[in-house]
Structure formats: C-alpha cells, structure tokens
Amino acid sequence: MTESIELTVQSMQAYGPAHDHWGIAWSGGKDSSATLTLIMWLIDSGKIAAPKTLTVFYADTRQELPPLAIAAEQIMDELRERGIAVEVVRAPLDKWFMVYILGRGVPPPNNNTLRWCTRQIKIDPMEQALRDRLDQLDGQILMITGVRQGESAIRDRRIEMSCSKDGAECGQGWYQQVLPNAKGLRGRIATLAPLLHWRVCHVWEWLKHWAPRAEFGDWSTAMIADAYGGDEAEEINARTGCIGCPLAQEEKALETVLALPTWSYLAPLRGLKPLWRELREPQHRLKKAGAERLKGGPIAKNPQRMGPLTFDARLMALDRVLGIQAQCNASARYLGRPAISLINAEEEARIRELIALETWPQGWDGDEPTGDTVMEVVYQNGAVQPLLFGEERA
C-alpha cells in the first residue's frame, strides 16, 4: 500500500507541475473516489504541490446505486468545505437515461447494436463541461482519471479499459481514451491515471480504512466500500454501473448492496433489469415495413429493422418505474432510511410531455407496424419473400 501511494506521488510530481490547471473526472465509484480523495490528501499534506486551479467534475448519470449517490453528495459537501470547485455534470434533460427511453422512445441500450448510454450520459456531458472550462482558462488542463490497469505498475497512456476489466468503473477508461482526442480539444487536454498501478485491494484499503481517518482527510468513503461488501469487497469485485444496467449480465453490485441489512429495503430495484429486457420485445416496438434507402442511396443493411417503443410501452414502463420507486420509498419512510429518486418530478413531466407531443426518434413517423406484425420478408437486395399463410394467400 505504501509503495503504491509512493508511486502515485512520483507520478503526480512528474506530470502535475507542468500544468497550472487540473481537473478530476469523478463518477462516485470506487476507483475515481479513491483517486479524488487521495489527490486531495496528497495536496493537503504537502506531498504534492497544488495547481493554480483544481476542478472536480462529478458525472451525475442519475442512475448510480443509492449508496454511491449518497456518498457522492457527502463527499461533494466535504470538497466545498475545503474550497474545492465542484461541477456536477449532467446530460441535457432530453438525453437523461429515463427521459430518452420513456419520453423519446429509444429502446434500452444493448451490447450489440445500440450501446448509446455510456457516451450519452457520461462522456459527451464531460466533454462539454471541459470545453466550457477551457474557455475560461489559458493553456492546457491536466485531466486526472481513476483508470487502473490493476496488473502492473507500467503506465500506458493509450490504455483502454472495459467495464468488466478488474471491476473497472463504467466509462472511466473512455475518459482516458476519448477526451484528449475529442474534436476541438486536441492539444488542450492531457490525461493522467495516477492509480493505474493500484491493485483492487489497495482501492478497498484506502476507501475503508485510510481515507475515513482524520489524518487522511476524514472522507465519507467507507460507505462506498460497504456498498460493495465491506471487508469482502475485494473478493466480490463488483463493477460500478447503473442500477439495473441493461448491459451487465449479472447485478453483482446491486445484489451486494441488497444483501446488507441497511439497504435491503431497496429490493424492488431488482425489477428494473427485467423491465429493460421486456421493452426490447417486438410487441413493444415499431418496425420498418420494407427496405429503407439511406438518403436516396443504397438499401439499409437491416431491412424491417426493429425501432422505437410504442406509446403504450412507454407509459407501461413509466408506471412500472414509478411503482418501484414508490415501493422503495414507502419502506424508506417506515424504516427511517434514505429515499431514492429514479424519476424525479422534472423527468416525469418531460416524459409525459414528449409522449403527449407524439415524439418519435429521427427516421420514424409512428405509423409503422409493431414488431410482432406478421408481414412479407424483405431482404437487403430488395427481394421479397411472400407469406406462405395468411388472409391474402387464402
């Protein structure tokens, strides 16, 4: 542990002084929270020199596990008490996860053809926040991320971390890979992952036993470790992601939280993942009746492709999510525990407004048949396979 911290100090001493302005990309998960609180302690203790400006960018997806969201609020309060600038970064309302699905009708993300969530609710808003911040600054900004390789102390600036890599946080590797190369940001952002060499056991040790102590900053990080199993968090190695993440095969993090007596009242959250899977079913979606031409050009590769959610499906899903939220909060009131917010009043109003306005994603009119409608098959080359059975063949 001591050697890992010393390597982090050396990394910050080598790269930090070259930049007057620092930013920390923070998701509220274990790796970025360890990075944030460690950097703060290194500055407070004089082990590294503070930059001229330091901004913490908190990526608020509105989809984080409740213990992490609550811990993030507490840590933000602690940062502000120290005079640290904290910017809460969110996507525009119409691109929030729930509004995008239930209001605009875009199907839940999947790992094959429609993985829109990470970029839309984390990367793009962070990129825009950095653009806005750079407009206020001269020169570069050093963006510090919580990426960990977890296997060696060799730093690789081109590292690409997936969600499943050694319990990595969803999106953290994207900051390292995408932001420096974003259009208009090239040459103005440098990225550094000072915990790249840390093993997951070091992360848990810092969050659970070091950071909460007064001499290391008295940070509210123990809840993060507890949310992932406390002393057994390393063995569980749960991935940080959204509640009921449509992309994850298993809900390790949520199940670990629910196994704790203090959070067991959130058990209705188990209903989110089945809902997202149900919404992918044909009866809840529209589909193209024939072959599409791409702006007057060739026929699209996926004729009769499945598309957006019907209004009935959106309203059904909205009622289900609000019901899950109400169940959790009824138990919270009874037990004296924190309430949760899956869909707040602003989101609900916007979802209902978009449905009332008969909003469809680009390229869809709403008069297409539902996905379970039986019809002649159209192939990419324009060939049609007629129905073998049906009224028109009778």
C-alpha positions as CSV (number, residue, x, y, z in Angstrom):
1,M,0.0,0.0,0.0
2,T,2.8,2.4,1.0
3,E,4.7,1.6,-2.2
4,S,1.6,2.2,-4.3
5,I,1.0,5.6,-2.8
6,E,4.6,6.5,-3.3
7,L,4.4,5.6,-7.0
8,T,1.3,7.8,-7.2
9,V,3.3,10.7,-5.6
10,Q,6.1,10.2,-8.1
11,S,3.6,10.2,-11.0
12,M,2.0,13.5,-9.7
13,Q,5.3,15.1,-9.1
14,A,6.5,14.2,-12.6
15,Y,3.4,15.4,-14.5
16,G,1.4,17.8,-12.2
17,P,3.8,20.8,-12.2
18,A,3.7,21.0,-15.9
19,H,0.0,22.1,-15.8
20,D,-1.4,25.1,-14.0
21,H,-4.9,23.7,-14.1
22,W,-6.2,20.3,-13.0
23,G,-9.5,18.5,-13.4
24,I,-10.6,15.3,-11.8
25,A,-13.2,13.1,-13.6
26,W,-15.2,11.6,-10.8
27,S,-18.1,9.1,-11.1
28,G,-18.6,8.4,-7.4
29,G,-17.4,4.8,-7.9
30,K,-14.6,3.2,-6.1
31,D,-11.6,3.9,-8.4
32,S,-12.4,7.6,-9.1
33,S,-13.4,8.2,-5.4
34,A,-10.0,6.7,-4.3
35,T,-8.2,8.9,-6.8
36,L,-10.1,12.0,-5.8
37,T,-9.6,11.7,-2.1
38,L,-6.0,10.5,-2.4
39,I,-5.1,13.5,-4.5
40,M,-6.8,15.8,-2.0
41,W,-4.8,14.3,0.9
42,L,-1.5,14.5,-1.1
43,I,-2.1,18.2,-1.6
44,D,-3.3,18.9,2.0
45,S,-0.3,17.0,3.4
46,G,2.2,18.9,1.2
47,K,3.4,15.7,-0.6
48,I,2.5,17.3,-4.0
49,A,2.1,20.9,-5.0
50,A,-1.3,22.3,-5.6
51,P,-2.1,23.6,-9.1
52,K,-3.3,27.2,-9.7
53,T,-6.9,25.8,-10.2
54,L,-8.5,22.5,-9.4
55,T,-12.0,21.5,-10.6
56,V,-13.7,18.3,-9.7
57,F,-16.2,17.2,-12.4
58,Y,-18.8,14.8,-11.0
59,A,-20.5,12.7,-13.6
60,D,-24.1,12.5,-12.4
61,T,-25.9,10.0,-14.5
62,R,-29.0,9.8,-12.2
63,Q,-28.5,6.1,-12.4
64,E,-25.9,5.4,-9.7
65,L,-26.6,2.9,-6.9
66,P,-28.2,4.8,-4.0
67,P,-25.3,4.3,-1.5
68,L,-22.8,5.7,-4.1
69,A,-25.1,8.6,-4.9
70,I,-25.5,9.4,-1.2
71,A,-21.7,9.1,-0.5
72,A,-21.1,11.4,-3.5
73,E,-23.3,14.1,-2.1
74,Q,-21.4,13.9,1.2
75,I,-18.0,14.0,-0.4
76,M,-19.1,17.0,-2.5
77,D,-20.0,18.8,0.7
78,E,-16.6,18.0,2.1
79,L,-14.9,19.2,-1.0
80,R,-16.8,22.5,-1.0
81,E,-15.9,23.0,2.7
82,R,-12.3,22.9,1.6
83,G,-12.9,25.5,-1.1
84,I,-12.6,23.0,-4.0
85,A,-14.7,23.8,-7.1
86,V,-17.1,21.0,-7.8
87,E,-19.1,20.9,-11.1
88,V,-22.0,18.5,-11.3
89,V,-22.0,17.3,-14.9
90,R,-25.2,16.0,-16.5
91,A,-26.5,15.5,-20.0
92,P,-29.3,17.7,-21.3
93,L,-32.7,16.7,-19.9
94,D,-33.9,15.0,-23.1
95,K,-30.9,12.8,-23.1
96,W,-31.2,11.6,-19.5
97,F,-31.5,7.8,-19.4
98,M,-35.1,7.6,-18.3
99,V,-36.3,10.5,-20.5
100,Y,-34.5,9.2,-23.6
101,I,-36.1,5.8,-23.2
102,L,-39.6,6.6,-21.9
103,G,-40.1,10.0,-23.4
104,R,-38.3,9.8,-26.8
105,G,-39.0,6.1,-27.2
106,V,-35.4,5.0,-27.8
107,P,-35.0,1.3,-26.8
108,P,-32.8,0.4,-23.8
109,P,-29.1,0.0,-24.8
110,N,-27.7,-3.4,-25.6
111,N,-24.1,-4.7,-26.1
112,N,-24.6,-5.4,-29.8
113,T,-26.1,-2.7,-32.0
114,L,-27.3,0.1,-29.6
115,R,-24.9,0.9,-26.8
116,W,-25.7,4.5,-26.5
117,C,-25.7,5.0,-22.7
118,T,-22.1,5.5,-21.7
119,R,-21.3,8.1,-24.3
120,Q,-24.5,9.9,-24.0
121,I,-24.9,10.2,-20.2
122,K,-21.2,10.3,-19.2
123,I,-18.7,11.0,-22.0
124,D,-20.5,13.7,-24.0
125,P,-21.5,15.8,-21.0
126,M,-18.0,15.5,-19.6
127,E,-16.5,16.6,-22.9
128,Q,-18.9,19.6,-23.0
129,A,-18.0,20.5,-19.4
130,L,-14.4,20.5,-20.3
131,R,-15.0,22.7,-23.3
132,D,-16.8,25.2,-21.1
133,R,-14.0,25.1,-18.5
134,L,-11.2,25.5,-21.1
135,D,-13.0,28.6,-22.5
136,Q,-12.2,30.2,-19.1
137,L,-8.6,29.1,-19.0
138,D,-5.3,29.8,-20.8
139,G,-3.3,26.7,-21.7
140,Q,-3.9,23.1,-21.0
141,I,-5.8,21.2,-18.3
142,L,-4.5,18.0,-16.8
143,M,-7.4,15.6,-16.5
144,I,-6.9,13.1,-13.7
145,T,-8.9,9.9,-14.0
146,G,-9.4,6.8,-11.9
147,V,-8.3,4.3,-14.6
148,R,-6.5,1.3,-13.1
149,Q,-4.7,-1.4,-15.0
150,G,-4.5,-3.5,-11.9
151,E,-1.8,-5.8,-13.2
152,S,1.4,-3.9,-13.3
153,A,3.0,-0.5,-12.4
154,I,3.7,0.3,-16.1
155,R,1.7,3.3,-17.2
156,D,0.2,3.2,-20.7
157,R,-1.4,6.4,-21.9
158,R,-3.3,4.5,-24.6
159,I,-4.9,2.1,-22.2
160,E,-8.4,1.1,-22.9
161,M,-10.4,-0.3,-20.0
162,S,-13.7,-2.0,-20.5
163,C,-16.5,-2.2,-17.9
164,S,-15.6,-5.8,-16.9
165,K,-11.8,-5.3,-16.6
166,D,-10.8,-6.0,-12.9
167,G,-14.0,-4.4,-11.6
168,A,-13.4,-1.2,-13.6
169,E,-16.0,1.6,-13.4
170,C,-18.2,2.0,-16.4
171,G,-16.8,4.9,-18.6
172,Q,-13.6,5.6,-16.7
173,G,-11.4,4.2,-19.5
174,W,-13.3,6.2,-22.0
175,Y,-12.2,9.4,-20.4
176,Q,-8.6,8.4,-20.8
177,Q,-9.1,7.3,-24.4
178,V,-11.6,9.7,-25.8
179,L,-11.3,13.1,-24.2
180,P,-7.8,14.1,-25.3
181,N,-8.7,13.3,-28.9
182,A,-12.2,15.0,-29.0
183,K,-12.7,17.5,-31.8
184,G,-11.6,20.9,-30.6
185,L,-9.9,19.6,-27.5
186,R,-6.7,18.2,-29.1
187,G,-3.6,19.7,-27.6
188,R,-5.6,21.3,-24.7
189,I,-6.1,18.2,-22.5
190,A,-3.5,15.9,-21.0
191,T,-4.7,12.8,-19.1
192,L,-3.1,11.1,-16.2
193,A,-4.2,8.0,-14.3
194,P,-2.1,8.2,-11.1
195,L,-3.7,5.0,-9.7
196,L,-3.1,3.0,-12.8
197,H,-0.8,0.6,-10.9
198,W,-3.0,0.1,-7.9
199,R,-4.5,-3.3,-7.2
200,V,-8.1,-3.6,-6.3
201,C,-7.1,-4.5,-2.7
202,H,-5.3,-1.1,-2.4
203,V,-8.5,0.7,-3.5
204,W,-10.6,-1.0,-0.9
205,E,-8.0,-0.5,1.8
206,W,-7.9,3.2,1.1
207,L,-11.6,3.7,1.0
208,K,-12.4,1.6,4.0
209,H,-9.6,2.2,6.4
210,W,-7.4,5.1,5.3
211,A,-9.4,7.9,3.8
212,P,-12.1,8.0,6.6
213,R,-9.4,8.7,9.2
214,A,-8.8,12.3,10.3
215,E,-5.1,12.2,9.3
216,F,-6.0,11.3,5.7
217,G,-8.9,13.8,5.3
218,D,-11.9,12.3,7.2
219,W,-13.6,11.5,3.9
220,S,-17.0,9.7,3.7
221,T,-15.7,6.8,1.6
222,A,-16.4,3.9,4.0
223,M,-20.0,3.8,2.6
224,I,-18.6,3.1,-0.8
225,A,-16.6,0.1,0.4
226,D,-19.6,-1.1,2.5
227,A,-21.9,-0.9,-0.6
228,Y,-19.7,-3.4,-2.3
229,G,-19.4,-5.9,0.5
230,G,-17.2,-4.2,3.1
231,D,-14.2,-6.4,4.1
232,E,-15.2,-8.9,1.3
233,A,-15.5,-6.2,-1.4
234,E,-12.2,-7.3,-3.0
235,E,-13.4,-10.9,-3.4
236,I,-16.8,-9.8,-4.8
237,N,-15.1,-7.3,-7.1
238,A,-18.4,-5.8,-8.2
239,R,-18.4,-3.5,-11.2
240,T,-19.7,0.0,-10.7
241,G,-22.5,0.8,-13.1
242,C,-26.1,1.9,-13.4
243,I,-28.9,0.5,-11.3
244,G,-30.3,-2.5,-13.2
245,C,-27.7,-1.9,-16.0
246,P,-29.1,-3.3,-19.3
247,L,-25.6,-4.2,-20.4
248,A,-24.5,-6.3,-17.4
249,Q,-25.0,-10.0,-17.3
250,E,-25.1,-10.1,-13.5
251,E,-26.1,-7.5,-11.0
252,K,-23.2,-8.1,-8.6
253,A,-23.1,-4.6,-7.2
254,L,-26.9,-4.3,-6.7
255,E,-27.1,-7.8,-5.1
256,T,-24.2,-7.0,-2.8
257,V,-26.0,-3.8,-1.7
258,L,-29.3,-5.6,-1.1
259,A,-27.5,-8.2,1.0
260,L,-26.7,-5.5,3.5
261,P,-29.5,-5.2,6.2
262,T,-29.4,-1.4,5.9
263,W,-30.1,-1.4,2.2
264,S,-32.3,-4.5,1.8
265,Y,-35.4,-2.2,1.6
266,L,-34.3,-1.4,-2.0
267,A,-35.1,-4.9,-3.2
268,P,-37.8,-3.7,-5.6
269,L,-34.9,-2.3,-7.7
270,R,-34.4,-5.9,-9.0
271,G,-37.4,-5.1,-11.2
272,L,-35.5,-2.7,-13.5
273,K,-33.4,-5.1,-15.4
274,P,-36.4,-7.4,-16.4
275,L,-38.3,-4.3,-17.5
276,W,-35.5,-3.2,-19.8
277,R,-35.3,-6.7,-21.3
278,E,-39.1,-6.7,-21.7
279,L,-39.0,-3.4,-23.6
280,R,-36.8,-5.0,-26.3
281,E,-39.6,-7.4,-27.2
282,P,-41.3,-7.0,-30.6
283,Q,-44.8,-6.3,-29.3
284,H,-43.5,-3.1,-27.6
285,R,-41.7,-1.6,-30.6
286,L,-42.3,-0.5,-34.2
287,K,-40.5,-1.9,-37.2
288,K,-40.0,-0.8,-40.7
289,A,-42.4,-2.4,-43.1
290,G,-40.0,-2.7,-46.0
291,A,-36.5,-1.9,-47.2
292,E,-35.1,1.5,-46.3
293,R,-33.0,3.6,-48.6
294,L,-30.3,5.6,-47.0
295,K,-30.9,9.2,-48.1
296,G,-31.9,8.0,-51.6
297,G,-28.8,5.8,-51.8
298,P,-28.4,2.0,-51.2
299,I,-30.8,-0.1,-49.2
300,A,-30.1,-0.3,-45.5
301,K,-28.3,-3.4,-44.2
302,N,-31.1,-4.3,-41.9
303,P,-34.5,-4.1,-43.7
304,Q,-37.6,-4.3,-41.5
305,R,-35.4,-3.3,-38.5
306,M,-36.9,-3.0,-35.1
307,G,-37.3,0.5,-33.8
308,P,-38.7,2.7,-31.1
309,L,-41.0,2.0,-28.2
310,T,-44.8,2.4,-28.7
311,F,-46.6,5.0,-26.6
312,D,-48.3,2.2,-24.7
313,A,-45.0,0.6,-23.9
314,R,-43.5,3.9,-22.7
315,L,-46.5,4.6,-20.4
316,M,-46.4,1.0,-19.1
317,A,-42.7,1.3,-18.3
318,L,-43.1,4.7,-16.7
319,D,-45.8,3.3,-14.4
320,R,-43.5,0.3,-13.5
321,V,-40.5,2.5,-12.7
322,L,-42.6,4.9,-10.6
323,G,-44.1,1.9,-8.8
324,I,-40.6,0.5,-8.0
325,Q,-39.6,4.0,-6.7
326,A,-42.8,4.2,-4.6
327,Q,-42.2,0.8,-3.1
328,C,-38.7,1.6,-2.1
329,N,-39.6,5.0,-0.6
330,A,-42.6,3.6,1.3
331,S,-40.1,1.2,3.0
332,A,-37.6,4.1,3.5
333,R,-40.2,6.2,5.3
334,Y,-41.2,3.3,7.5
335,L,-37.6,2.4,8.4
336,G,-36.2,5.9,8.6
337,R,-33.8,5.2,5.7
338,P,-32.8,7.5,2.7
339,A,-35.4,7.8,-0.1
340,I,-34.4,7.2,-3.7
341,S,-35.1,9.1,-6.9
342,L,-35.3,7.0,-10.1
343,I,-37.6,9.6,-11.9
344,N,-38.0,13.0,-10.3
345,A,-40.8,15.4,-11.0
346,E,-38.9,17.2,-13.7
347,E,-38.2,14.0,-15.5
348,E,-41.7,12.7,-15.2
349,A,-43.2,15.9,-16.5
350,R,-40.9,15.9,-19.5
351,I,-41.5,12.2,-20.3
352,R,-45.3,12.8,-20.3
353,E,-44.9,15.9,-22.4
354,L,-42.8,14.1,-25.0
355,I,-45.4,11.3,-25.2
356,A,-48.3,13.9,-25.5
357,L,-46.3,15.6,-28.3
358,E,-46.2,12.1,-30.1
359,T,-42.4,12.3,-30.2
360,W,-40.5,9.7,-32.2
361,P,-36.8,9.2,-32.8
362,Q,-35.3,10.6,-36.0
363,G,-36.3,8.5,-39.0
364,W,-39.6,7.2,-37.6
365,D,-43.1,8.6,-38.1
366,G,-45.1,6.4,-35.8
367,D,-47.3,4.9,-38.5
368,E,-45.0,1.9,-38.8
369,P,-46.3,-1.6,-37.8
370,T,-45.5,-3.1,-34.4
371,G,-42.6,-5.5,-34.3
372,D,-44.9,-8.5,-33.8
373,T,-46.8,-7.9,-37.0
374,V,-46.5,-10.7,-39.5
375,M,-45.6,-9.5,-43.0
376,E,-43.7,-10.4,-46.1
377,V,-39.9,-10.6,-45.5
378,V,-37.8,-8.0,-47.3
379,Y,-34.1,-8.7,-47.9
380,Q,-31.3,-6.2,-48.3
381,N,-31.2,-6.7,-52.1
382,G,-34.9,-5.8,-52.3
383,A,-36.1,-9.3,-52.8
384,V,-39.4,-10.2,-51.1
385,Q,-40.4,-13.5,-49.6
386,P,-44.2,-13.6,-49.6
387,L,-46.2,-15.1,-46.7
388,L,-46.9,-18.7,-47.1
389,F,-50.0,-18.5,-44.9
390,G,-52.4,-15.6,-44.3
391,E,-55.6,-14.0,-45.5
392,E,-54.1,-12.6,-48.7
393,R,-52.9,-16.1,-49.7
394,A,-56.2,-17.8,-48.8
